[in-house]
């Protein structure tokens, strides 16, 4: 695996939900079997971008997430690939029974566009900050879970999801984030990207935390510590081979996610380490079993210890545990 040149100043930062919307636009133009259903949050989820291109294949369900997933299931049974769009907290919580039975149990081609994931939702507060959704969704049989790192990757994930049989959960964010990938980069579901090689610790991240991990690696480098950076954009199915390889090469792992430390990326990585080995120290950077609150995204990331500096602390702890 070779180092990948990462340029976080390539373009103006953009929200991953915008990349999702761009993917829908591309599908509207190229795939007549793709339809979109929305639970009132059409502008916020960027489903409106699809509506502008293909209004005859767009269905507004209203403030009724459970009905939305039922309608999406019906469209899938009629041979369509349905994208159901809402906030992550509603997709994973309010309509969980419909997702479990109507989508996953029947393994239907419904792709969930779940925006406003994580603490960086900001002023909307705890009621709208999904911090448990990855854990909830990855526990469901047949569900695939994707957390893109930037808008380019979100667009590619949206388009690629159509080729996957069954339900897919695509988690995007509200706040703009720098690009950590390039438009021409390959994207393969279930295959993580090594953004930087390293020998002392492996930092495995998803979503906005990939950017923070790259910044942490620079701080660690100044301390003489070589950090491998892995963009684990697909949480399920997870890339067990790359996790095992990283554990073998570095002897210590740090996971980073804008999500609870319970049941998300950290849990998935720890499961692989325990089952596949080699067994190495694993430190987890995430929200520590609490709800969020209203505030500006940067303030919340600092309060809930999701900054590059917090990743550095976790990396140093993981390395110390090797000894």
N, C-alpha and C positions, 0 to 999 in steps of 0.2 A: 504494500500500500504506500503510495507516494503522497507527499504533502500537496494540498490543494491551495492555490493562491486565493485568499479571501480578501475582498475589498469592500469594507463597510461604508465607504463614501462614494460608491459607484453612482448612485442615484439618490434622489430625495427619498427619505423613508416613506413607507406606505404600509397601511394596515393589511394584515393577511386576509381579512374579510374582502378587501378590494381584489385581491388575487382570486378568491373564490368567485366573485362576481365576474371577473374577466374570463374565468373558466366556463361559467354558465353562458356567457356571450358566445364563446367559441363553439360550445355544444349546440346552442340555438341555431347556429349557421350550418353545422356539419352533421348533426344527428337528429333526424325527424322524429325519432322514438323517445327523445328526452322531453320530459314535461317537468314543470315546477309548481309546487304548491306552497303557499305561504300563510303563516298564522299572524296576519296583521302587520308584522314587522318587516314589510317589504323593502322599505328604504334602508333600514339598518342592516339587514342581512345581505343586501345587494341583489336580492331576487328581482328587484325592479329593473335591473339591467337586462335580464332575460326577458322580462315582460315587454320591454321596448322593442326587442327584436322579433319575438314570437308570441304576441298577445293571445293567440288562439290556443297556445299550449301552456298558458299560465292560469292558475286557479287560486283565487283569494278565498281562504276559508274563514277568516276573521279571528277573533280572540278565542280560539278553540283548538288548542294544540292536539288534544286527543282525537278530535274529529279530523284534523289535518293528517295525522298518521293513518287513520282509517281510510281516508280518501286516497292517500298515497299508495296504500296496500292494494286498494281496488284497482287503481291505474296500473300497478305492477302486474296484477293478475290478468290484466287485459293486454299484456305484452309491452308495456311502456317501462322506461327507466325513469323513476320519479325522484326528484330532488325535493326534500321537505325541509323548509328553512324556518328557523326560529332562533331564539337565544339558547345557549348551551344549558343554562339552568332549567329552562322549561322542557327542552328535549329530553334531558336525562332524569328530570324529577317529576314534573307535572304529568307527563305522558308516558311514564316508564312502563306501565302495564301494556299499553298499545304497542310500544316499541318491542317489548319482550314477546308478546303473543302474535300480534298482527304482522310484525316484520321478521323477527329472528326465528320464531318457531317454524314459520313457513319458508324461511330463507329467501325472502322476496328482494327484488332489485329496487330497493329504496335507499337512497343516499341522503344522509342527514347533514345539512349545512348548518352547523351550530356555531354561531358567532358569540362574541362577548364572553369568551372563556377566560378564567383566571382573575387575578386581583387587579390587573391593569384596566379593567372596566372603569375603575375610578369612582367618580361621584355617585354612580347608581347604587353603591353600597352593597351590603351583605346579601340582600334578597336577590340581587342580580349578578353576583359574582360566583360563577360555577367553579368550585374548588374540589368537587367530588366526582365530576362527570366522567373522567377517564377511568376511574376505578369502577364506576357503575357500568359503563359501556363495555369495558374489556372483560367483565365477568359474564357477559351474555354470549351463549353459543351462537356461532355463525357471524357475529359482529366483528368487523374490522375497524381499527381505530387509528386515525392519522392526525398528527399535530404538526403542521408545516412551520418551518422556521422563518419564512419571509413570503412576500407576495408572489414572487416567481414560483416558489415551491407550492404555494396554495393553488395557483392556477393549474400547475401540472398535476397535482393530486386530484383536483376536481375532475379533470379530463380523464385521468387514469382510472378513477373510481368506476367509471362506466364499464370498463373491461372486467371488473371483478364481479363474480357471481354473488349475490346476496347483499345484505345491508352493510353500509359503510358509514362510519361516524367521522366527519371532518371538522376538527375543532379549530376555529380561527379567533382572532382578537379584534378589539375595537381600536386600540391605539396604533399609531404608525410605528413601524420598527425598521431599522436599517436592513439593507440586503446583505445576506451572508452567502448567497448563491448567485449564479449568473444565469441569464436567460437561456444560454446554450447547454447548461449542465444536464446530464442525464438524470432521470428520476425513475426509480423502481420501487414500487410498493413492497415493503417487507425487507428492503435492503438499505441499511444505514450508510451514511456517508462519513468517511474519515476526512475531516477538514484540516487536521494538523497531526503529524506524527509526534510521539513523545515516548519517553522511557521510564519516567518516575511515577506518573499517575495518569489514569484515563478519566477524563471528564465527559460523561454521557448526558446530553441535554436534548430537550425538545422545545419547540415554539420559540418565544422571545428569549428563553434562557440560553439558546445557542449563541446569540450575540453576547450575552453577559459572560458566557464561558470563554469565548474568544478573548474578551477583554481581561478576564482573570488570568488566562494563559500568558498574556504579556507581563502582568505583574509577577507571576511566578517565574517567568524567564529572567526577570531582573534579579531574582533571588537565586538564580542558578538551578531552577527546577524545570525540567522538561515535561510538558503536559500534552498528552494526546487528547484531541477534541473530536468527539463523535456526535454527529447530528442524527439522533434516533427519531426521525420523523414518523416512522410507523411503530406504534406501541403494540399493536396486535395485527398480524403476526409479528412478533419481535424477532430481530436478527440475532439469534442465539450464537451463531458462529462468530460474529464480530465481537460480541461481549466476551466470549470465552478467550478469543485471541487477544483482546485488550487486557484481560486479567492476567494472561500468561506473560505478555510483554512488559507490563508495568507493575504488577503486584498490588495495585490499589485502585479503587474506583470511587468516583464521586458522581452522583446523579443529580440533575438539576431540572426542576419543573415548576411551572407557575400553577401549582395544584397542591392538594394535600400530600404530605409525605406518606400517607396511608393508601395503599392500593393502586397508585399510579405508576409512573415510569420507574420510580425507585423500587417499588415492590416487584415489578416485572423483571427488572435487572437482577435483583437479589434472588428471585426464583431461579433464574438461569444459572447464576453463580453457584447456588446450592445444589442444583440438579446436575449441571453439566461440568462445572468446575473450570479452572481450579478455584478453590475457595480462597478469597482474598478479602481484606477489609473493604466495606462499602459504606460510605457516608452519603447522606441524602440531604440535599438543599431543596426546600419546599416550604409550604405553609404548615406549621406545626400543630395540626389538630385543633384549629380555631376557625371561627368565621371571620370574614373580612369586615370592612367598614368603609364609609364614605371618605373620599380624599382624592388628591391628585395622584395619577399613576406612579410618578417617580417617588412621591412621599410614601406611598403604600409599599412599593418594592423595597424601600429602605426599612420601613418599620417591620415588615414581615421577613426580612433577612434574605432577600433574593438578589442582592447586588453582586457585582464582580468581586468585591471585597469579601463578601460572605462565602463565595465559592472558594476563594483563596484560603480562608480559614478552614473550610471543610477539607480542602486538598492537603493542607499541612497536617491536619489531624489524621487523615487516611494514611499518609506517608509515615507518620510517627507510629501508627498501629502496625505497620509492617515490621518494625523493629522490636 
